[in-house]
Amino acid sequence: MSVVRPALGHELTAAGDLVAQAYLDDALITPEAEYLHSIRDAPGRARDSAVLVAADGDTLLGSVTWCSLTSSHREVARAGEGEFRMLGVSSTGRGRGIGEMLVRECIALSRADELAALVICTSPRMLAARRIYERLGFVRIAELDWMPVPDFPLWAYRLDLQRS
């Protein structure tokens, strides 16, 4: 039985490595990319953001970083909005609803903080992730799309928590 919970201190490095490996497995990033260091740095993100894991016993199956209003890792969230980033599911966790469980926990945390909305940026190539977001009611907000590095566009999605 998989559960979503905050990563324990000793799990943070493994959580970052899991997300990095998921990005590598999907060819979303190259092993030489500088951004890979940021993806792996779950311990650094945990200083002011919530690093969550989906676990089955001691086995980590996925991870995501939820950014509250005070997180330094927010990229596109505006006032009153939460954001989540760096969602990854291990190869053994795929097809089991792990990604959706992690997103639902981010939604729950945003609601608990009485935020107006939750946002995420995703690559157009992340088809499975986009299907999850759209199924849960996230809507594309093209004016927030951006490109962190050349030739790597990110699309923004937003879930209005006051309507859903």
C-alpha positions in Angstrom: 0.0 0.0 0.0 1.6 3.3 -1.1 1.3 6.4 1.0 2.4 10.0 0.4 4.2 11.7 3.2 7.0 14.2 3.8 10.4 12.8 3.0 12.4 11.8 6.1 15.8 13.4 6.5 17.6 10.3 5.5 15.4 9.9 2.4 16.1 13.3 0.8 19.1 12.3 -1.2 17.3 9.2 -2.5 14.2 11.3 -3.4 16.3 13.7 -5.4 18.1 10.9 -7.2 14.7 9.2 -8.0 13.4 12.4 -9.7 16.7 12.9 -11.6 16.5 9.3 -12.8 12.9 9.7 -13.9 13.9 12.8 -16.0 16.9 10.9 -17.4 14.8 7.8 -18.2 12.3 10.0 -20.2 15.2 11.8 -22.0 14.0 15.1 -20.6 17.5 16.0 -19.5 21.0 14.9 -20.4 23.4 13.5 -17.8 25.6 16.6 -18.5 22.9 19.1 -17.9 23.7 21.5 -15.1 20.0 21.5 -14.0 20.4 17.8 -13.1 22.2 19.0 -9.9 19.2 21.1 -9.0 16.9 18.2 -9.5 19.0 16.0 -7.3 19.2 18.6 -4.5 16.1 17.6 -2.6 18.0 18.3 0.7 18.4 21.9 -0.4 14.8 22.2 -1.4 13.7 20.8 1.9 15.1 23.9 3.7 12.0 25.9 2.7 9.8 23.6 0.7 8.0 20.4 1.3 9.7 17.4 -0.3 7.1 14.7 -0.5 7.5 11.0 -1.3 5.3 8.2 -2.3 6.5 5.1 -0.5 5.5 1.5 -0.2 7.1 0.6 3.1 10.8 1.6 2.8 10.7 1.7 -1.0 10.4 5.2 -2.6 8.2 5.2 -5.7 8.0 8.9 -6.4 8.7 12.4 -5.2 7.6 16.0 -5.7 8.5 19.3 -4.2 5.6 21.5 -3.0 6.3 25.2 -2.7 4.4 27.3 -0.2 4.1 31.1 -0.4 7.5 31.4 1.4 9.5 28.9 -0.8 12.5 30.2 -2.7 11.8 27.5 -5.3 8.7 29.1 -6.7 9.0 29.9 -10.4 5.7 31.1 -11.8 3.3 31.2 -8.8 1.8 34.5 -8.1 0.4 35.9 -4.8 -2.0 33.5 -3.2 -0.8 30.5 -5.3 1.1 27.4 -4.4 3.4 25.6 -6.8 4.8 22.2 -7.2 7.9 21.2 -9.0 10.2 18.3 -9.8 7.7 15.5 -9.8 9.2 12.1 -10.7 8.0 8.5 -10.4 10.4 5.6 -10.5 10.2 3.0 -13.2 8.7 0.5 -10.7 6.1 3.1 -9.5 4.8 3.9 -13.0 1.3 2.9 -13.9 0.2 2.6 -10.3 -1.3 6.1 -9.8 1.8 7.4 -7.9 2.1 10.6 -9.9 -1.6 11.4 -9.3 -1.3 10.7 -5.6 1.6 13.1 -5.3 -0.3 15.9 -7.2 -3.4 15.3 -5.0 -1.2 15.8 -1.9 0.0 19.1 -3.3 -3.6 20.1 -3.9 -4.4 19.2 -0.3 -1.5 21.2 1.1 -2.5 24.2 -1.0 -6.1 23.9 0.3 -4.9 23.6 3.9 -3.0 26.8 3.4 -6.2 28.4 2.0 -4.4 29.3 -1.3 -6.5 30.4 -4.3 -4.7 28.2 -6.8 -1.9 25.7 -7.5 0.4 26.0 -10.5 2.9 23.8 -12.2 5.2 24.1 -15.2 5.7 21.1 -17.4 7.4 20.2 -20.6 5.2 19.7 -23.6 7.0 16.3 -23.9 5.7 15.2 -20.4 2.5 13.6 -21.8 1.7 11.4 -18.8 2.1 14.3 -16.4 0.0 16.6 -18.5 -2.8 14.0 -18.6 -2.8 13.8 -14.8 -2.9 17.6 -14.5 -5.7 18.0 -17.0 -7.7 15.1 -15.5 -7.5 16.8 -12.1 -8.8 20.1 -13.5 -5.6 22.0 -14.2 -5.9 24.5 -17.1 -3.1 25.7 -19.3 -2.1 29.3 -18.7 -0.1 30.1 -21.8 0.9 33.6 -20.6 3.0 32.0 -17.9 4.9 29.7 -20.3 8.6 30.2 -20.3 11.9 28.8 -21.4 14.5 28.3 -18.6 17.2 27.3 -21.2 17.2 27.5 -24.9 15.0 24.9 -26.7 13.3 23.7 -23.5 9.9 25.3 -23.3 7.8 24.9 -20.1 4.0 25.2 -20.2 2.2 26.5 -17.2 -1.0 24.9 -15.7 -3.2 26.3 -13.0 -5.8 24.7 -10.8 -8.3 27.2 -9.3 -8.9 25.9 -5.8 -11.8 28.2 -5.2 -13.8 26.4 -7.9 -12.7 22.8 -7.7 
